[in-house]
Amino acid sequence: MRDIGIDVRTPEGDWDGNDNCPFYGSLRVRGQIIKGVVSSKGMQDTVVVERKTTRYMPKFERYEKRTRRYSAHLPSCIGDLSPGDNVRIMECRPLSKTVKFCVIEKEASE
């Protein structure tokens, strides 16, 4: 296992030999780290992560809700995720047309 440069827990799952893994393969992670919630897992080795934010609208003196959805690669060593799990994703090189992030950690449930 290699050091990816940030402080994350060691994944417990088995590696399937795929190079697109930041811990065992050759995928480099860089840039921003985002916390979010898994909303769906319909694609192969990919999950959709949602991040909800609020934004103040000065004209109306109210807050609006915003949701941003990210497609993120799910390495086999992270294990199985289900909708509702809290995860951290980090930017990587483009792996497909929409996938530009990789799951680096499944956060503990409170």
N, C-alpha and C positions, 0 to 999 in steps of 0.2 A: 504494500500500500504506500502511496506517495502523499506528501504533504501538499495541500492545495493552497496554502498561504493564509487561511483564516481559521479561527477557532470554532470547529464543529465537532460533534460527537462522531466516533467511528461507526460506519454503517455495519450492521450485523449480518446482512444477507450475503448470499453467494454471488460471485461474479461469473457472468456467462461468457466471457471472452470478447465482448464487444468493445471496440476502441473508444466509443463515445461514453466514457466514464471518467469523471475527474479524479477518482480515487485510485483506480486500477488501470485505466486506459491512458490514452494520450490527449484527452480533451482538456484544454486550458480554460479556466474560468477567470474573468476579469470584470471590472466595472461595478455596477450597482448590485446591491443585495436587497431583495424585496421579500417581505413577509406577507403571506396570503393564505387563503383557504381553498382547498381543492374543490372545484365545482363539478367536474366530470372527468371520466377516464374512459373515453370511447375509442381513442386511437391506440395504435400499437406503440408501446414504450413512450407515450406522451400523455400528460395530464393538462387540464385547463385550470389555472389558478386565478382566483378573483381577489382583487384588493379594493376595498370600499373606503372612500374618503369623503369628507365634507368640505364644502367650499363656501366662503362667505360672499353673498351678493350685495354689494353696497347700495345699489339702486333700490332694492326691495327690503333691505335690512333684515335679511333672512339667510339661512344656510340651505344649500342644495346638496343632495346626495349624488355622488359620482361613483361609478364602478368601472374598473379597468380589468380586462381579462388578458392573461398571458398564456400562451402555449409553451409548455416547458417539457424538456426531455426528462424521462424518469429512468435513471440507471438501475440495472437489476440488483445492485448491491444495496440500494436503499430499501428494497422490499416492496410489499404491496400496499398501495394507498387506496383509501376509499373516500368518496365525497364527504366533506366536513372536516377532514384532517388539516391541521395547521402545518405549513411547510415554509421553508426558506428557499428561495431560488436566486440564482446568480447568473449574470450575463455571460455568454460564451459566443463563439463564432456561430454564424448561421448554419443550422443543421438541416433545415428545409426552408420552404417559402415562409412559413409562419413561426417556426421554432428557433428562437434566439436566446433562450434561457435554459438552465439546467437545475433540477432539484438537487440541493446539496445537503438538506437536513430535514427530517421529520421532527417537528417540535413536540415536546411532551404535552399531553392533554392536562388541562387544569381540573 
